[in-house]
Amino acid sequence: MASYVLPLALLLLLLGCTVNAEVVSLTDATFTDKVKEKDTVWFIKFFAPWCGHCTRLAPTWKELGAALEGEDGIEVAHVDCTTNKETCSKADVRSYPTLKVFYNGEEYKKYSGPRDLESLKKFATETSAEIVKANSEGEQSDI
């Protein structure tokens, strides 16, 4: 029985790391390049570790990252505003948590709805579809 404990513990550790991997941690050094990635919608949580609302949202945000991992063109990320002040200032973050969608390097929309998993997921997928539709209509008008 003891021979199963170590492999089980390693599996649980790896699963825990995988869940964290779906939420991209952005910094002052990476933010600008990442949010400019072509055809990628970024749903970003700007937070402070000492913020109670941020702490309560953290597990749901990780679940959102896992839930949207298979969605083509949508990335879930977070920015710690206590260590990445330049990015948070440029993003006009005035309270925590602040949830925003970025596309092609620009802020597209701010989220202010309920903070449950289904509401956040619906917002992200609907906003992504809205962006894709707007882009395809724009391409057709160029013809």
C-alpha positions in Angstrom: 0.0 0.0 0.0 2.8 2.4 0.8 4.2 1.9 -2.7 1.1 3.7 -4.1 1.4 6.8 -1.8 4.3 8.4 -3.6 3.0 8.0 -7.2 -0.4 9.2 -6.0 1.1 12.2 -4.3 3.1 13.1 -7.5 0.0 12.7 -9.6 -1.9 15.1 -7.4 0.9 17.6 -7.4 1.1 17.5 -11.2 -2.7 17.9 -11.5 -2.4 20.9 -9.2 0.3 22.5 -11.5 -1.8 21.8 -14.6 -4.8 23.7 -13.1 -2.5 26.7 -12.5 -1.1 26.5 -16.0 -4.3 27.6 -17.6 -4.1 31.1 -16.1 -1.2 33.0 -17.6 0.7 35.2 -15.2 1.5 38.5 -17.0 4.1 41.0 -15.9 5.3 44.4 -16.9 7.8 42.6 -19.1 5.3 40.3 -20.8 2.0 42.1 -20.9 2.3 44.3 -24.0 3.6 41.5 -26.2 1.1 38.9 -25.0 -2.0 41.1 -25.4 -0.9 41.9 -29.0 -0.9 38.2 -30.0 -2.8 37.9 -33.3 -6.3 36.5 -33.0 -6.2 36.0 -29.3 -8.7 37.4 -26.8 -7.2 38.0 -23.4 -9.6 38.0 -20.3 -7.4 39.5 -17.6 -7.9 39.8 -13.8 -5.9 42.7 -12.3 -5.5 42.0 -8.6 -3.7 42.7 -5.4 -2.8 39.7 -3.1 -4.1 41.6 0.0 -7.5 42.2 -1.5 -10.3 40.1 0.0 -12.5 40.1 -3.1 -9.4 39.1 -5.2 -8.7 36.2 -2.8 -12.3 35.0 -3.0 -12.2 35.2 -6.8 -8.9 33.3 -7.2 -10.2 29.7 -7.2 -13.0 30.6 -9.6 -10.5 32.4 -11.9 -8.4 29.2 -11.9 -11.5 27.1 -12.8 -12.2 29.6 -15.6 -8.7 29.1 -17.0 -9.2 25.3 -17.0 -12.7 25.6 -18.4 -11.6 27.8 -21.3 -8.3 26.0 -22.0 -9.8 24.2 -25.0 -11.4 27.4 -26.4 -9.6 28.5 -29.5 -8.3 32.1 -29.3 -9.2 32.8 -25.7 -6.6 33.2 -22.9 -7.2 33.7 -19.2 -4.6 35.7 -17.4 -3.9 37.7 -14.3 -1.6 40.6 -13.3 -0.5 41.2 -9.7 -0.7 45.0 -9.5 1.5 45.2 -6.4 4.5 44.0 -8.4 3.5 45.2 -11.9 2.4 48.8 -11.2 3.4 50.1 -14.7 1.0 47.7 -16.4 -1.8 48.3 -14.0 -1.4 52.1 -14.4 -1.5 51.8 -18.2 -4.6 49.6 -18.0 -6.2 52.3 -15.8 -6.8 49.9 -12.9 -8.4 51.8 -10.1 -9.9 49.0 -7.9 -9.4 45.3 -7.3 -10.1 43.0 -8.8 -10.6 44.6 -12.2 -11.5 42.3 -15.1 -10.9 43.4 -18.6 -10.8 41.9 -22.1 -7.9 42.9 -24.4 -7.7 42.2 -28.1 -4.9 43.3 -30.6 -3.1 45.1 -27.8 -6.1 47.3 -26.9 -8.7 47.1 -24.1 -11.9 45.9 -25.7 -14.3 45.6 -22.8 -14.5 45.8 -18.9 -16.4 43.1 -17.0 -18.6 44.1 -14.1 -21.1 41.2 -13.8 -21.5 38.4 -11.4 -18.3 36.6 -10.4 -19.4 33.0 -10.6 -17.8 30.5 -13.1 -20.7 30.3 -15.5 -21.2 34.1 -15.8 -17.5 34.7 -16.4 -17.3 31.9 -18.9 -20.3 33.2 -20.8 -18.9 36.7 -20.9 -15.5 35.5 -22.2 -17.0 33.2 -24.9 -19.7 35.8 -26.0 -17.1 38.6 -26.1 -14.8 36.4 -28.2 -17.6 35.6 -30.6 -18.4 39.3 -30.8 -14.8 40.1 -31.7 -14.6 37.3 -34.3 -17.9 38.5 -35.9 -16.8 42.1 -36.0 -13.5 41.1 -37.6 -15.1 38.9 -40.2 -17.6 41.6 -41.1 -14.7 44.1 -41.4 -12.8 41.8 -43.7 -15.9 41.4 -45.9 -16.3 45.2 -46.2 -12.7 45.5 -47.4 -13.5 43.4 -50.5 
